[in-house]
Amino acid sequence: MVTDVLLKKGWRLTETEPFKMKDVLYGLVIPILVAVLILLFPTVIKNALDAAFPPSTMTNPNGSPYAFLTVIFTHGFALMVMFAVPLLIGLIWNKWAGGATGFLTGTLYYLANAGYNIQYSVINFGSSPNLYADPAFIGDYIVCGILIGYITGALNNKSSSFKRMLGAGLTAAITVGIMQFILNMTVSSAAWMARADPFTAFYQVLLPMVILGFIAPIIAKVMMWYGIYPGGHA
């Protein structure tokens, strides 16, 4: 009886498949390449963009008007990765797993980003507010991380229909993007910067989220094709 239940859930009760070279490719090479790519954005790519489009600082108040590109390709990309994980989990698993994953990724990003911005402000401007107590940082990353995973999972409800997955992903991503914009305009310690240029503040948070809302359901659908989901055959 136990065997039948396990088989229905997709468990393999026979010996695992023999080792193949593709296991090295998918289990070692590709993860390392993805990790290197992620690390390139805040290091090599950020330094190259800062050199091409210098940001405004105390020593260089007249920075490049295109310095926002650095924000999009570094901070925006990091946010996409951070939000992509709970969004994917919500699509291929359920709302509870998506929300819990968002709490974990959001908390890690909140801690890292607050620390980075405090250091950056002290070095370039001489002082910094306590961003660990910034309501916008907590809301932008931890709360929104939970919401994007939960909303996606709740709206999709374990469906494998691509249209429903796309609708759930876009709805959750746009909702979170709008919430981030509102927080950045109201309770953020740097709200004055967002209010000075609301349009830029809006698309800098919304554009990555809209792109994520399109890309994540495609990735989730491909994962389902290959059985890469809880209870799948991969």
Solvent accessible surface area in square Angstrom, and as a share of the most:
residue,aa,sasa,rsa
1,M,191,0.85
2,V,108,0.62
3,T,68,0.40
4,D,79,0.41
5,V,66,0.38
6,L,53,0.27
7,L,97,0.48
8,K,178,0.75
9,K,121,0.51
10,G,37,0.35
11,W,153,0.54
12,R,130,0.47
13,L,84,0.42
14,T,114,0.66
15,E,161,0.72
16,T,106,0.62
17,E,105,0.47
18,P,101,0.64
19,F,150,0.62
20,K,92,0.39
21,M,148,0.66
22,K,107,0.45
23,D,62,0.32
24,V,45,0.26
25,L,81,0.40
26,Y,139,0.53
27,G,55,0.53
28,L,100,0.50
29,V,60,0.35
30,I,67,0.34
31,P,62,0.39
32,I,91,0.46
33,L,111,0.55
34,V,73,0.42
35,A,48,0.37
36,V,73,0.42
37,L,89,0.44
38,I,65,0.33
39,L,114,0.57
40,L,65,0.32
41,F,30,0.12
42,P,73,0.46
43,T,66,0.38
44,V,92,0.53
45,I,52,0.26
46,K,42,0.18
47,N,98,0.50
48,A,61,0.47
49,L,30,0.15
50,D,35,0.18
51,A,83,0.64
52,A,64,0.50
53,F,52,0.22
54,P,53,0.33
55,P,42,0.26
56,S,64,0.41
57,T,21,0.12
58,M,126,0.56
59,T,133,0.77
60,N,54,0.28
61,P,92,0.58
62,N,133,0.68
63,G,22,0.21
64,S,26,0.16
65,P,109,0.68
66,Y,122,0.46
67,A,22,0.17
68,F,57,0.24
69,L,51,0.25
70,T,10,0.06
71,V,61,0.35
72,I,31,0.16
73,F,98,0.41
74,T,15,0.09
75,H,60,0.27
76,G,2,0.02
77,F,47,0.20
78,A,35,0.27
79,L,7,0.04
80,M,36,0.16
81,V,50,0.29
82,M,12,0.05
83,F,0,0.00
84,A,19,0.15
85,V,60,0.35
86,P,0,0.00
87,L,0,0.00
88,L,29,0.14
89,I,40,0.20
90,G,0,0.00
91,L,0,0.00
92,I,18,0.09
93,W,118,0.41
94,N,35,0.18
95,K,63,0.27
96,W,169,0.59
97,A,18,0.14
98,G,0,0.00
99,G,8,0.07
100,A,58,0.45
101,T,26,0.15
102,G,0,0.00
103,F,98,0.41
104,L,110,0.55
105,T,26,0.15
106,G,0,0.00
107,T,34,0.20
108,L,123,0.61
109,Y,33,0.13
110,Y,22,0.08
111,L,88,0.44
112,A,67,0.52
113,N,15,0.07
114,A,0,0.00
115,G,25,0.24
116,Y,103,0.39
117,N,42,0.22
118,I,44,0.22
119,Q,107,0.48
120,Y,66,0.25
121,S,23,0.15
122,V,75,0.43
123,I,124,0.63
124,N,34,0.18
125,F,95,0.40
126,G,58,0.56
127,S,79,0.51
128,S,34,0.22
129,P,73,0.46
130,N,97,0.50
131,L,13,0.07
132,Y,88,0.33
133,A,66,0.51
134,D,5,0.02
135,P,75,0.47
136,A,1,0.01
137,F,26,0.11
138,I,69,0.35
139,G,7,0.07
140,D,9,0.05
141,Y,10,0.04
142,I,26,0.13
143,V,63,0.36
144,C,0,0.00
145,G,0,0.00
146,I,61,0.31
147,L,52,0.26
148,I,0,0.00
149,G,0,0.00
150,Y,74,0.28
151,I,37,0.19
152,T,0,0.00
153,G,2,0.02
154,A,42,0.33
155,L,80,0.40
156,N,0,0.00
157,N,100,0.52
158,K,137,0.58
159,S,23,0.15
160,S,65,0.42
161,S,56,0.36
162,F,73,0.30
163,K,176,0.75
164,R,112,0.41
165,M,0,0.00
166,L,42,0.21
167,G,35,0.34
168,A,3,0.03
169,G,0,0.00
170,L,35,0.17
171,T,67,0.39
172,A,0,0.00
173,A,0,0.00
174,I,64,0.32
175,T,50,0.29
176,V,0,0.00
177,G,0,0.00
178,I,73,0.37
179,M,63,0.28
180,Q,2,0.01
181,F,39,0.16
182,I,92,0.47
183,L,40,0.20
184,N,32,0.17
185,M,40,0.18
186,T,73,0.42
187,V,72,0.41
188,S,17,0.11
189,S,54,0.35
190,A,40,0.31
191,A,6,0.05
192,W,173,0.61
193,M,112,0.50
194,A,11,0.08
195,R,132,0.48
196,A,84,0.65
197,D,69,0.36
198,P,61,0.38
199,F,146,0.61
200,T,30,0.18
201,A,17,0.13
202,F,70,0.29
203,Y,51,0.20
204,Q,40,0.18
205,V,20,0.11
206,L,28,0.14
207,L,80,0.40
208,P,4,0.03
209,M,1,0.00
210,V,42,0.24
211,I,68,0.35
212,L,4,0.02
213,G,0,0.00
214,F,99,0.41
215,I,73,0.37
216,A,1,0.01
217,P,0,0.00
218,I,91,0.46
219,I,76,0.39
220,A,0,0.00
221,K,39,0.17
222,V,57,0.33
223,M,41,0.18
224,M,35,0.16
225,W,166,0.58
226,Y,143,0.54
227,G,1,0.01
228,I,87,0.44
229,Y,87,0.33
230,P,58,0.36
231,G,54,0.52
232,G,15,0.14
233,H,114,0.51
234,A,88,0.68
